Amino acid sequence: MSPDRWRLLLMAFSGTLFGWMFDHALLGLVAGLGLYIYLLESDTRTMLEWLRSYREDRSPVLHGLQEDVIREIEVLRNHYRLREDKLSQFLQRFQDATTALPDALVMLNPDNRIEWANVRAAEYLGINWPQDHKQRVANLIRYPQLLEYLEQGDSERDGKGLSLPAPDDPQLKLEYRVMPYGDNLKLLIARDITQIEQINQMRRDFIANASHELRTPLTVIAGYLEAMEDDSVLQDAGLVPQVRQMRTQAARMQALIEDLLMLSALETGRPGDKPQIVSVADMLENIQREAISLSGLRAHDIRLNADSDIQLRGDHNQLYSAFSNLVVNAVQYTPPGGTISIDWYADNDGAHMQVTDTGEGIAAEHIPRLTERFYRVDKGRSRESGGTGLGLAIVKHILSHHQAHLHIESEPKKGSVFQCNFPPQSVVLRSQKTQTG
């Protein structure tokens, strides 16, 4: 039997015995029960006051059930204290780790208000924690491009970062990225890319300057080689094949330099403020004729299906270069007698220029790297075709200037599909243009 029950029985019995001695047994019983209730209420109040003003160094001396409750509370408090210590240690390690990170981290709520920021955020972005708690990031970083980037969905960002200077230091170049997590929360990451930008600029300058310097001597060499090919002395000496081979290699070097210059111009340039209205159907007809001529005896079946009502806002020369690159690649890498389809159409997602071939195809592991400079799936085959390894890199940059992207599908021995996807805002319908005019 529990101590509380023993105490209740003892007080009830004592009260009854005391009352019986004075011929009031029932009154004694009630008095004994009242005393028990009073002591129970007194212990409960003492326990409540202890809970309200908890002190680790002293706990009240109670009896029975209240004493068990106090003991259980102490056990739970000790357990909680251990968990709190572990969480504090984990939080300290987390803070030490975020402090050691070279990137600025800012946690944002769905309204783009600051929930937390690490030490580097103060250095890069001027965001101080906890002083800027609940501040809108727009009040501290006044870049419209960044605010627009924050409002974009995950599909619109598509894993791409945004390069902008630091708010308080234009010389410091930062790459901003947004990582969604939790319940509509965002993690804004700002990384210092100043050195990377400087190295890239040095590379671009070197390529542009070296290409310009090489263009003139190569033109002179190619001119002399052309004249030497018709020289009767060399013909008599049997050196014409060697001269022709030198002309071929000089032509390859000239093509490489031209592609390098174009790529350099695309990297450093910006799309025009007033883009042209380009008739893509007419452009593709010209490219088809050039492809048929290039195909020659290989007799490819080159088909064109282009909607003449669909036009694009953009740079005519750049678009011509991009589309021509894709079609020429299809001709070069499709076996004789193969089929090449050129399609131009539009749907709810925008406009699409698609080149489909029945060529050798490309293995899946190569596809993500096809737009890298000088990347070749088959180096030997690329040399035979005369490619420079820059064609798809040029296509990628041109499409980027037009807010478009390149999608590639391919399978070995089943051909390839290269699709240029343009956003709806770039599309101009000829019928609408006529009505507006």
Rosetta blueprint (number, residue, H / E / L):
1 M L
2 S L
3 P H
4 D H
5 R H
6 W H
7 R H
8 L H
9 L H
10 L H
11 M H
12 A H
13 F H
14 S H
15 G H
16 T H
17 L H
18 F H
19 G H
20 W H
21 M H
22 F L
23 D L
24 H L
25 A H
26 L H
27 L H
28 G H
29 L H
30 V H
31 A H
32 G H
33 L H
34 G H
35 L H
36 Y H
37 I H
38 Y H
39 L H
40 L H
41 E H
42 S H
43 D H
44 T H
45 R H
46 T H
47 M H
48 L H
49 E H
50 W H
51 L H
52 R H
53 S L
54 Y L
55 R L
56 E L
57 D L
58 R L
59 S L
60 P L
61 V L
62 L L
63 H L
64 G H
65 L H
66 Q H
67 E H
68 D H
69 V H
70 I H
71 R H
72 E H
73 I H
74 E H
75 V H
76 L H
77 R H
78 N H
79 H H
80 Y H
81 R H
82 L H
83 R H
84 E H
85 D H
86 K H
87 L H
88 S H
89 Q H
90 F H
91 L H
92 Q H
93 R H
94 F H
95 Q H
96 D H
97 A H
98 T H
99 T H
100 A H
101 L L
102 P L
103 D L
104 A E
105 L E
106 V E
107 M E
108 L E
109 N L
110 P L
111 D L
112 N L
113 R E
114 I E
115 E E
116 W E
117 A E
118 N L
119 V H
120 R H
121 A H
122 A H
123 E H
124 Y H
125 L H
126 G L
127 I L
128 N L
129 W L
130 P L
131 Q L
132 D L
133 H L
134 K L
135 Q L
136 R E
137 V H
138 A H
139 N H
140 L H
141 I L
142 R L
143 Y L
144 P H
145 Q H
146 L H
147 L H
148 E H
149 Y H
150 L H
151 E H
152 Q L
153 G L
154 D H
155 S H
156 E H
157 R H
158 D L
159 G L
160 K L
161 G L
162 L E
163 S E
164 L E
165 P E
166 A E
167 P L
168 D L
169 D E
170 P E
171 Q E
172 L E
173 K E
174 L E
175 E E
176 Y E
177 R E
178 V E
179 M E
180 P E
181 Y E
182 G L
183 D L
184 N L
185 L E
186 K E
187 L E
188 L E
189 I E
190 A E
191 R E
192 D E
193 I L
194 T H
195 Q H
196 I H
197 E H
198 Q H
199 I H
200 N H
201 Q H
202 M H
203 R H
204 R H
205 D H
206 F H
207 I H
208 A H
209 N H
210 A H
211 S H
212 H H
213 E H
214 L H
215 R H
216 T H
217 P H
218 L H
219 T H
220 V H
221 I H
222 A H
223 G H
224 Y H
225 L H
226 E H
227 A H
228 M H
229 E H
230 D L
231 D L
232 S H
233 V H
234 L H
235 Q H
236 D H
237 A H
238 G L
239 L L
240 V H
241 P H
242 Q H
243 V H
244 R H
245 Q H
246 M H
247 R H
248 T H
249 Q H
250 A H
251 A H
252 R H
253 M H
254 Q H
255 A H
256 L H
257 I H
258 E H
259 D H
260 L H
261 L H
262 M H
263 L H
264 S H
265 A H
266 L H
267 E H
268 T H
269 G L
270 R L
271 P L
272 G L
273 D L
274 K L
275 P L
276 Q E
277 I E
278 V E
279 S L
280 V H
281 A H
282 D H
283 M H
284 L H
285 E H
286 N H
287 I H
288 Q H
289 R H
290 E H
291 A H
292 I H
293 S H
294 L H
295 S H
296 G H
297 L H
298 R H
299 A L
300 H L
301 D E
302 I E
303 R E
304 L E
305 N E
306 A E
307 D L
308 S L
309 D L
310 I E
311 Q E
312 L E
313 R E
314 G E
315 D L
316 H H
317 N H
318 Q H
319 L H
320 Y H
321 S H
322 A H
323 F H
324 S H
325 N H
326 L H
327 V H
328 V H
329 N H
330 A H
331 V H
332 Q H
333 Y L
334 T L
335 P L
336 P L
337 G L
338 G L
339 T E
340 I E
341 S E
342 I E
343 D E
344 W E
345 Y E
346 A E
347 D E
348 N L
349 D L
350 G E
351 A E
352 H E
353 M E
354 Q E
355 V E
356 T E
357 D E
358 T L
359 G L
360 E L
361 G L
362 I L
363 A L
364 A H
365 E H
366 H H
367 I H
368 P H
369 R H
370 L L
371 T L
372 E L
373 R L
374 F L
375 Y L
376 R L
377 V L
378 D L
379 K H
380 G H
381 R H
382 S H
383 R H
384 E H
385 S H
386 G L
387 G L
388 T L
389 G L
390 L L
391 G H
392 L H
393 A H
394 I H
395 V H
396 K H
397 H H
398 I H
399 L H
400 S H
401 H H
402 H L
403 Q L
404 A L
405 H E
406 L E
407 H E
408 I E
409 E E
410 S E
411 E E
412 P L
413 K L
414 K L
415 G E
416 S E
417 V E
418 F E
419 Q E
420 C E
421 N E
422 F E
423 P L
424 P H
425 Q H
426 S H
427 V E
428 V E
429 L E
430 R H
431 S H
432 Q H
433 K H
434 T H
435 Q H
436 T H
437 G L
